[in-house]
Amino acid sequence: MDVRDVAAAVVAAADAPRASVAGRVVNVARGEAVPVRDLVDRLIALSGLPVRVVEEPGAGGLRSDADWQRVDIRQAAALLGWKPERALDESLRDVLAAAGDEPAGSPSAER
């Protein structure tokens, strides 16, 4: 989830009519399940760096009984007119740029 999308959702909630949102639970998320390993693989690919991932057997473990989770964001769309605007790769490219490892050919690298 991109923090800029979260901020836009907070502004939308603050601007929404109180009667329509008071006491309601509104999930703010991407609305898709993305495994952590997929995020790591995308970050590596976007960085262009020759990184090898080493996984320790038995390290970590699940934090819940669920294999994966996805948040339903339909309430955010219905009540706030909000949906995430940034694609996952765009957010990951911007994270890399902020860390100082801008991927070649990224829009932020060309500024």
KOLVEXTI-112312 format. One line per field, with one value per residue (C-alpha): x, y, z; residue number from 1. Coordinates in steps of 0.001 Angstrom, whole numbers, plus 500000, padded with zeros to 6 digits. Last residue first. Example, Ala and Ser with C-alpha at 12.3 -4.5 7.8 and 13.67 -1.06 7.14 Angstrom:
2
u <- [513670_512300]
v <- [498940_495500]
w <- [507140_507800]
num <- [2_1]
***
This chain:
111
u <- [513904_514792_515333_511817_510257_512172_514456_517232_516031_516655_518721_518797_516344_513755_514259_513781_510556_509438_510045_508053_505115_505107_505405_502350_500206_499234_495661_494183_490420_488308_484767_484488_481408_481150_484818_486017_483224_484386_487895_487731_491102_493040_494757_497004_497820_495499_496222_498068_501590_502949_506515_509690_512621_511953_514438_516376_515695_518554_517621_520333_520654_522190_520801_518362_516370_513064_513827_514978_511945_509642_511207_510869_507239_506556_508174_505872_502820_500487_496768_494712_492425_495253_494309_492043_489181_486240_484531_481488_480638_480232_480870_477665_476377_479718_479606_482965_485805_487712_487232_488476_491492_492268_491880_494269_496812_496533_497100_500223_501358_501395_500000]
v <- [514064_510943_508704_509518_508226_504948_504056_502689_501791_504446_503083_506064_504758_507249_505950_502357_503297_505186_502131_500010_502418_502468_498667_498312_500596_503905_505167_503246_503712_506408_507684_507922_505876_503524_503303_502970_500480_498338_498003_494340_493449_490426_487969_484980_481579_482338_480659_483740_485107_482391_481281_483230_480980_477264_476926_480172_481825_483304_485803_486590_490181_491182_494732_495883_497587_496760_493031_493010_494968_492676_489526_490950_491866_488374_486848_488965_487449_490021_489793_492444_495227_497770_498860_501198_499414_501538_500571_502750_504532_507895_507554_508621_510949_512759_513762_512828_515414_513788_510357_511609_513212_509920_508026_510430_509900_506129_506524_508585_505944_503356_500000]
w <- [486697_484642_487669_488901_485655_486001_483108_485314_488787_491424_494299_496654_499246_498035_494493_495667_497450_494326_492161_494649_494535_490735_490649_492896_490778_492327_492419_495347_495447_497023_496375_500137_500997_498010_497066_500647_501344_498383_499857_500886_502401_501205_503502_502954_504478_507384_510731_511908_512239_509962_510377_510787_510043_509595_506777_506269_502937_500962_498289_495751_494599_491272_491223_488547_491281_489611_489561_493189_494355_492335_493866_497388_496765_495351_498464_500625_498938_497372_498173_496420_497632_497736_501247_503173_504895_505984_509218_509805_513076_511372_507621_505852_508573_508766_505104_503593_503638_506507_504947_501554_503266_505032_501747_499983_502774_502347_498600_499285_501798_499006_500000]
num <- [111_110_109_108_107_106_105_104_103_102_101_100_99_98_97_96_95_94_93_92_91_90_89_88_87_86_85_84_83_82_81_80_79_78_77_76_75_74_73_72_71_70_69_68_67_66_65_64_63_62_61_60_59_58_57_56_55_54_53_52_51_50_49_48_47_46_45_44_43_42_41_40_39_38_37_36_35_34_33_32_31_30_29_28_27_26_25_24_23_22_21_20_19_18_17_16_15_14_13_12_11_10_9_8_7_6_5_4_3_2_1]
***
